[in-house]
Each structure stands twice: as C-alpha cells, then as structure tokens.
Amino acid sequence: MIVRVAKQEDLTGVIEIDKLSFSNPWDREFLENISKAIFLVFGQQEVNGFLIAGCGHRNVSASLLKIAVHPEHRRKGIATNLINKLIEMLRDRQIDELEVIVLKTCEPAISLYKKIGFKLVSTIPQISKNNDLCVMKLEMT
Ligand SMILES: CC(C)(COP(=O)(O)OP(=O)(O)OC[C@H]1O[C@@H](n2cnc3c(N)ncnc32)[C@H](O)[C@@H]1OP(=O)(O)O)[C@@H](O)C(=O)NCCC(=O)NCCS
C-alpha cells in the first residue's frame, strides 16, 4: 500500500480519476495551483486514487476537499489508506479536527467517512433535496 505526496507527473492520472468520478471535475490548471494544499496519491507508477485537503484558519482544523479512487480499484481500502495518511500528517501539524462536506446522496463516501470515525454535525439544505450537503467532522484528539 503506497500513499505518497503527489508529483507533477501524477497529474494526468489524477485528472483521469477525477473525470471518471465526478460530473464536475477540476481542470489541470486548478490542480497545478493547489500547491498549498495537501495532495496525496495512492500508487507507485500508476495512480489509483488521490486526496486533496486544505488546512484551515490558524491551522486548528483541516478540510478534506476531494477524494477519489479509480472505479477499477474501489473497495480495496485505498481511500481508507489515503485518509489515514492524511490524519497522520495532520496530527504531526497539531491539527485535531478534520471536516468534510459531502452530498447527502453520496452513500459510498458517507459510509467511508463514518467507518473512519467522522460524525455528522449538520446538514446544509439545497433547493433540490438530492443536492443537500452533509457536514461531517472527525475529532483527532
Ligand atoms: C468514496 C470512494 C472514495 C471510496 O473509495 P474506496 O477506496 O473504494 O474505499 P475503501 O475501499 O477504503 O472503503 C472503506 C469503507 O467505505 C465504505 N464504502 C466504500 N465504498 C462503498 C460503497 N460503494 N457502498 C457502500 N459503502 C462503501 C465501506 O464501509 C468500506 O468498507 P468495506 O469495504 O470493508 O465494507 C470511491 O467510491 C470513489 O472514488 N467514489 C467517487 C468519488 C467520490 O464520491 N468521492 C467522495 C466525495 S468527495
């Protein structure tokens, strides 16, 4: 299981997974400029999954901005490994709270976050109920 910090050469693989996973993927320029974020990939030569997180106000909390695994490699523990590595990095930085905002209908992601220990803290209603958002938090103290 290899989780490592993303390199420039990983971007093509990341973009492919992003397109396969979301209807509104981020473009290359945005991904290149997200350098201040924590950007992790899973895999050696070939990228099987990625995670992007940002550290929030005064470094007391962090946000998991995006996580995706290639459809052919799901349910193998890759997302869990990526998040566990993120938690390790945040603990090293003395950050003890991790937040994620996720579509209420995104059951795989909600199950994943619950299994890791995230708790639902609030729901943000949207015009269409299908787009309601869940705010989930993991306390790492
Ligand atoms: C959500 C996602 C990242 C999970 O990645 P993954 O590598 O398959 O997840 P893991 O193998 O680590 O799964 C860990 C746990 O999460 C839950 N889970 C993952 N996928 C699930 C699914 N399709 N249905 C139900 N539970 C699921 C299970 O509890 C699973 O444990 P188990 O396999 O022992 O039952 C992946 O499905 C994905 O890329 N989806 C599209 C992008 C997305 O929705 N990202 C999240 C929003 S930002």
The ligand as a Gaussian input file, in Angstrom:
#p B3LYP/6-31G(d) Opt

LIG

0 1
 C      -15.969000       7.014000      -1.983000
 C      -14.681000       6.380000      -2.547000
 C      -13.562000       7.416000      -2.479000
 C      -14.330000       5.144000      -1.673000
 O      -13.063000       4.642000      -2.101000
 P      -12.618000       3.136000      -1.818000
 O      -11.150000       3.041000      -1.997000
 O      -13.454000       2.226000      -2.621000
 O      -12.998000       2.972000      -0.261000
 P      -12.447000       1.865000       0.738000
 O      -12.145000       0.603000      -0.014000
 O      -11.377000       2.424000       1.585000
 O      -13.772000       1.585000       1.615000
 C      -13.800000       1.743000       3.029000
 C      -15.230000       1.618000       3.506000
 O      -16.055000       2.642000       2.953000
 C      -17.388000       2.129000       2.710000
 N      -17.661000       2.096000       1.259000
 C      -16.794000       2.339000       0.250000
 N      -17.422000       2.233000      -0.938000
 C      -18.705000       1.907000      -0.668000
 C      -19.851000       1.641000      -1.483000
 N      -19.787000       1.684000      -2.828000
 N      -21.018000       1.354000      -0.868000
 C      -21.097000       1.298000       0.490000
 N      -20.048000       1.511000       1.324000
 C      -18.866000       1.824000       0.744000
 C      -17.390000       0.717000       3.278000
 O      -17.723000       0.807000       4.664000
 C      -15.911000       0.336000       3.109000
 O      -15.515000      -0.706000       3.966000
 P      -15.700000      -2.243000       3.469000
 O      -15.169000      -2.346000       2.060000
 O      -14.896000      -3.011000       4.475000
 O      -17.172000      -2.512000       3.529000
 C      -14.884000       5.883000      -4.007000
 O      -16.070000       5.128000      -4.079000
 C      -14.934000       6.996000      -5.033000
 O      -13.917000       7.407000      -5.578000
 N      -16.158000       7.489000      -5.336000
 C      -16.334000       8.574000      -6.320000
 C      -15.815000       9.887000      -5.791000
 C      -16.486000      10.321000      -4.505000
 O      -17.682000      10.164000      -4.313000
 N      -15.688000      10.909000      -3.598000
 C      -16.156000      11.367000      -2.294000
 C      -16.758000      12.707000      -2.339000
 S      -15.524000      13.981000      -2.346000

